[in-house]
Amino acid sequence: MTEFILNGIAWGGYIGIFLLMALENIIPPIPSEVIMGLGGMAVARGDMAMVPLVLWGTAGTTAGNYVWYHIGRHVGYVRFRPFVERHGRWLTMEWEDVEALHRFFVRRGGWVVFVFRFMPTFRTIISLPAGITCMPVWRFLVWTFAGSLIWNSILAGAGLYLGARFAELDHYVGPLAVAIMVLIVIAYIWRVATWKPRGQ
């Protein structure tokens, strides 16, 4: 994983960072922690500058999340209802849950998108309901960019601070990412097995 990301950075520079960060949000779980951390390591070596690194990385994050927002927006709130009614068992939700989520996003969607930028896995998933509930695109992009800017700055700063030792973290980040995904799958299976529609 580290070698792939380093090759991408070496090949594309800031554009490589942009593409890798966009890809990380479209097709998880390429970890942004490693991408931006290694970018920070490149800053420590003098191969990159911190400000353009963070800005290009954040632009890539925003672009990747916009793909999922666009998918949600294309599906739409109304068109989503037959899908929920047909596959509610596997989604572990009913249309009433979607309506509650819609109301929640209308009232407080902006800060939810912002806060979720700091959470593994959910920082990408949150873009889908944002699109389905038709959050204004400018608001989605502003909150996504703002939260991602802070998170990416922290990751790049960690890479700069750790320098060459950051590559060692890949030995831990990889298994940790796999462990998190396994836990998510187990939690989903448990929820599907125990979920019951209202009134039953």
C-alpha positions as CSV (number, residue, x, y, z in Angstrom):
1,M,0.0,0.0,0.0
2,T,2.7,2.4,1.0
3,E,4.7,1.7,-2.2
4,F,1.7,2.3,-4.4
5,I,1.0,5.6,-2.7
6,L,4.6,6.7,-2.9
7,N,4.7,5.9,-6.6
8,G,1.5,7.9,-7.1
9,I,3.0,10.9,-5.3
10,A,6.3,10.6,-7.2
11,W,4.6,10.3,-10.5
12,G,2.0,13.0,-10.1
13,G,3.2,15.3,-7.4
14,Y,0.3,17.5,-6.2
15,I,-1.9,16.1,-9.0
16,G,-1.1,12.6,-7.7
17,I,-2.1,13.7,-4.2
18,F,-5.4,15.1,-5.6
19,L,-6.1,11.9,-7.5
20,L,-5.2,9.6,-4.6
21,M,-7.4,11.6,-2.2
22,A,-10.3,11.6,-4.6
23,L,-9.9,7.8,-5.2
24,E,-9.7,7.3,-1.4
25,N,-13.2,8.8,-1.1
26,I,-14.8,7.1,-4.1
27,I,-13.4,3.6,-3.5
28,P,-12.4,3.1,0.2
29,P,-10.4,1.9,2.0
30,I,-7.3,3.5,0.6
31,P,-6.4,5.4,3.8
32,S,-6.2,9.1,3.6
33,E,-4.1,8.9,6.8
34,V,-1.3,7.2,4.8
35,I,-1.7,9.4,1.7
36,M,-1.5,12.7,3.6
37,G,1.0,11.4,6.1
38,L,3.4,10.4,3.3
39,G,2.7,13.7,1.7
40,G,3.9,15.3,4.9
41,M,6.9,13.1,4.8
42,A,7.6,14.5,1.3
43,V,7.5,17.9,2.8
44,A,10.1,16.9,5.4
45,R,12.3,15.7,2.6
46,G,11.9,19.0,0.7
47,D,10.0,17.4,-2.2
48,M,6.8,19.3,-1.5
49,A,5.5,22.4,0.3
50,M,2.9,22.1,3.1
51,V,0.3,24.6,1.9
52,P,-0.2,23.3,-1.7
53,L,0.0,19.7,-0.4
54,V,-2.9,20.3,2.0
55,L,-4.9,22.4,-0.5
56,W,-4.6,19.8,-3.3
57,G,-5.3,17.0,-0.9
58,T,-8.4,18.8,0.4
59,A,-9.6,19.5,-3.2
60,G,-9.3,15.8,-3.9
61,T,-11.2,14.9,-0.8
62,T,-14.0,17.3,-1.8
63,A,-14.1,16.0,-5.3
64,G,-14.3,12.4,-4.2
65,N,-17.1,13.1,-1.8
66,Y,-19.0,15.1,-4.4
67,V,-19.3,11.9,-6.5
68,W,-21.3,10.3,-3.7
69,Y,-23.3,13.5,-3.1
70,H,-24.1,13.6,-6.9
71,I,-25.2,9.9,-6.8
72,G,-27.5,10.6,-3.8
73,R,-28.8,13.8,-5.5
74,H,-29.5,11.8,-8.7
75,V,-31.4,9.1,-6.8
76,G,-33.4,11.7,-4.9
77,Y,-35.6,11.6,-1.9
78,V,-38.8,10.5,-3.6
79,R,-37.1,7.9,-5.9
80,F,-35.4,6.4,-2.9
81,R,-38.7,5.4,-1.3
82,P,-39.5,2.3,-3.5
83,F,-35.9,1.1,-2.9
84,V,-36.3,1.4,0.8
85,E,-39.7,-0.3,0.8
86,R,-38.3,-3.2,-1.3
87,H,-35.0,-3.6,0.5
88,G,-35.7,-2.2,4.0
89,R,-34.7,-5.5,5.5
90,W,-31.1,-5.2,4.2
91,L,-30.9,-1.5,4.9
92,T,-32.4,-2.1,8.4
93,M,-34.6,1.0,8.0
94,E,-38.1,1.9,7.0
95,W,-39.4,5.0,5.2
96,E,-40.1,6.7,8.5
97,D,-36.4,6.5,9.3
98,V,-35.6,8.2,6.0
99,E,-38.1,10.9,6.7
100,A,-36.5,11.5,10.1
101,L,-33.1,11.6,8.5
102,H,-34.3,14.1,5.9
103,R,-35.7,16.4,8.6
104,F,-32.5,16.2,10.6
105,F,-30.4,17.0,7.5
106,V,-32.6,20.0,6.6
107,R,-32.1,21.4,10.2
108,R,-28.5,20.4,11.0
109,G,-27.0,18.8,7.9
110,G,-24.1,21.3,7.6
111,W,-22.4,20.6,10.9
112,V,-23.0,16.9,10.6
113,V,-21.1,16.8,7.3
114,F,-18.3,18.9,8.9
115,V,-18.0,16.7,12.0
116,F,-18.1,13.4,10.0
117,R,-15.0,14.5,8.1
118,F,-13.0,13.4,11.2
119,M,-14.5,9.9,11.4
120,P,-13.1,6.9,9.5
121,T,-15.5,5.3,7.0
122,F,-18.5,7.6,7.9
123,R,-16.7,10.7,6.4
124,T,-17.5,9.2,2.9
125,I,-20.8,7.6,3.6
126,I,-22.3,10.8,4.9
127,S,-22.1,12.4,1.4
128,L,-24.9,10.0,0.2
129,P,-27.7,11.1,2.5
130,A,-26.5,14.7,2.0
131,G,-27.3,14.3,-1.7
132,I,-30.5,12.3,-1.2
133,T,-31.9,15.1,1.1
134,C,-30.9,17.7,-1.5
135,M,-28.6,19.7,0.8
136,P,-27.6,22.8,-1.3
137,V,-24.5,21.9,-3.2
138,W,-22.6,25.0,-2.1
139,R,-23.2,24.2,1.5
140,F,-22.1,20.6,1.1
141,L,-18.9,21.7,-0.6
142,V,-18.1,24.4,1.9
143,W,-18.6,22.1,4.9
144,T,-16.8,19.2,3.3
145,F,-13.8,21.4,2.3
146,A,-13.7,23.0,5.7
147,G,-13.7,19.8,7.7
148,S,-11.3,18.1,5.3
149,L,-8.9,21.0,5.4
150,I,-8.5,20.6,9.1
151,W,-8.2,16.8,9.0
152,N,-5.8,16.8,6.1
153,S,-3.6,19.5,7.8
154,I,-3.4,17.3,10.9
155,L,-2.4,14.2,8.9
156,A,0.2,16.1,6.8
157,G,1.5,17.7,10.0
158,A,1.9,14.3,11.6
159,G,3.8,13.1,8.5
160,L,6.1,16.1,8.7
161,Y,6.7,15.6,12.4
162,L,7.4,11.9,12.1
163,G,9.5,12.2,8.9
164,A,10.9,9.0,7.6
165,R,9.4,7.0,10.5
166,F,5.9,7.5,9.1
167,A,6.4,4.6,6.7
168,E,6.5,2.3,9.7
169,L,3.0,3.2,10.6
170,D,1.7,1.5,7.5
171,H,2.4,-1.8,9.3
172,Y,-0.2,-0.8,11.8
173,V,-2.6,1.3,9.7
174,G,-3.2,-1.6,7.2
175,P,-4.3,-4.2,9.8
176,L,-6.2,-1.6,11.8
177,A,-8.2,-0.6,8.7
178,V,-9.0,-4.3,8.0
179,A,-10.0,-4.8,11.6
180,I,-12.4,-1.8,11.5
181,M,-13.9,-3.1,8.2
182,V,-14.4,-6.5,9.8
183,L,-16.1,-5.0,12.8
184,I,-18.4,-3.0,10.6
185,V,-19.4,-6.1,8.6
186,I,-20.1,-8.0,11.9
187,A,-22.1,-5.1,13.3
188,Y,-24.1,-5.0,10.0
189,I,-24.8,-8.7,10.0
190,W,-26.0,-8.5,13.6
191,R,-28.2,-5.6,12.9
192,V,-29.8,-7.4,9.9
193,A,-30.3,-10.6,11.9
194,T,-32.0,-8.7,14.8
195,W,-33.9,-6.0,13.0
196,K,-37.6,-6.0,12.9
197,P,-40.0,-3.6,11.2
198,R,-42.2,-1.4,13.4
199,G,-45.3,-3.1,14.6
200,Q,-43.9,-6.6,14.6
